[in-house]
Amino acid sequence: MIRIAIADDHAIVREGLKRILASTSDLAITGDVATADELLTLLRAQRFDVLVLDLTLGTRSGFELLKQVKSEFPRMPVLILSMHASEEYALRALRAGAAGYVQKESAPDELVTAVRRVVSGATYVSAALAERLAMQLARSGSKAPHELLSDRELEVFLQLAAGKAVSEIATDLHLSVKTVSTHRARIVEKTGLQRNGDMIRYAIEHHLIH
């Protein structure tokens, strides 16, 4: 039996994952949490074969949390389950140590396939995402402006590009409005994109949102 830990700050998502995996004979969710602190406590107390992780958990950057998990539990594969379809987001997750990347809008059987794949020692991304990742890796020349952003700045940028207000982003990422505004200012400085409309257009042109 493959023992799975899931970390997502939405209870409905955790319950949905339990229902999906309940239909399988070889997969079992033996721990689920909503915050980064709860996750680290759980992983230190129990043994798991794989972690299914949402990169948005409380005040900590998901990428920082992923790196810490891989530092403490290097042999445990981590499958990212994210709302972001961006290849840049997926690429950063894989570079931070993730074994796979699945979008929340994916079909249930894709999640089951992904879990089994990463537990076997392989890497998993969808065919469509794999194609876009290959194109990005093959691109030569200087970095695109969004590649200059820090992991947290990228998280905020994608939220801005989705049309969300600073106050909404602060709520979603469990940050203060002042902190999000600071990140936005740095994004403007690094990308030269002054208005939210410019960010939305840029994100669409660079396939960061779909």
LINJO-V761765 format. One record per residue. N is the residue number from 1. PSI is psi in whole degrees, -180 to 180 (NA if undefined). Layout:
# LINJO-V761765
N&PSI + N&PSI
This chain:
# LINJO-V761765
1&130 + 2&118 + 3&123 + 4&134 + 5&137 + 6&141 + 7&112 + 8&137 + 9&3 + 10&117 + 11&-36 + 12&-33 + 13&-44 + 14&-42 + 15&-38 + 16&-41 + 17&-40 + 18&-41 + 19&-40 + 20&-48 + 21&-16 + 22&-20 + 23&-3 + 24&153 + 25&-16 + 26&1 + 27&137 + 28&129 + 29&114 + 30&7 + 31&136 + 32&140 + 33&168 + 34&-15 + 35&165 + 36&-43 + 37&-43 + 38&-38 + 39&-49 + 40&-39 + 41&-43 + 42&-47 + 43&-30 + 44&-20 + 45&-27 + 46&164 + 47&133 + 48&155 + 49&-22 + 50&149 + 51&127 + 52&115 + 53&129 + 54&134 + 55&-2 + 56&93 + 57&95 + 58&-150 + 59&-18 + 60&146 + 61&134 + 62&-34 + 63&-40 + 64&-42 + 65&-44 + 66&-45 + 67&-39 + 68&-42 + 69&-45 + 70&-29 + 71&-42 + 72&-32 + 73&67 + 74&-25 + 75&-10 + 76&119 + 77&144 + 78&123 + 79&120 + 80&130 + 81&108 + 82&154 + 83&-12 + 84&132 + 85&5 + 86&131 + 87&-28 + 88&-42 + 89&-46 + 90&-42 + 91&-42 + 92&-38 + 93&-44 + 94&-39 + 95&-29 + 96&-5 + 97&-1 + 98&147 + 99&-14 + 100&167 + 101&121 + 102&138 + 103&147 + 104&-24 + 105&1 + 106&160 + 107&148 + 108&-39 + 109&-23 + 110&-38 + 111&-45 + 112&-45 + 113&-43 + 114&-43 + 115&-48 + 116&-37 + 117&-48 + 118&-32 + 119&-31 + 120&-7 + 121&0 + 122&173 + 123&144 + 124&127 + 125&155 + 126&160 + 127&-43 + 128&-43 + 129&-38 + 130&-39 + 131&-43 + 132&-36 + 133&-42 + 134&-40 + 135&-41 + 136&-43 + 137&-31 + 138&-14 + 139&131 + 140&173 + 141&-170 + 142&162 + 143&145 + 144&154 + 145&-40 + 146&-21 + 147&-11 + 148&-11 + 149&148 + 150&170 + 151&-45 + 152&-39 + 153&-37 + 154&-41 + 155&-46 + 156&-42 + 157&-44 + 158&-33 + 159&-42 + 160&-41 + 161&-18 + 162&2 + 163&13 + 164&148 + 165&161 + 166&-41 + 167&-38 + 168&-43 + 169&-41 + 170&-42 + 171&-47 + 172&-41 + 173&3 + 174&44 + 175&166 + 176&157 + 177&-38 + 178&-42 + 179&-43 + 180&-40 + 181&-38 + 182&-44 + 183&-40 + 184&-41 + 185&-40 + 186&-35 + 187&-45 + 188&-43 + 189&-42 + 190&-32 + 191&-21 + 192&6 + 193&107 + 194&-44 + 195&155 + 196&-36 + 197&-38 + 198&-38 + 199&-41 + 200&-47 + 201&-43 + 202&-46 + 203&-40 + 204&-44 + 205&-32 + 206&14 + 207&35 + 208&-25 + 209&158 + 210&NA
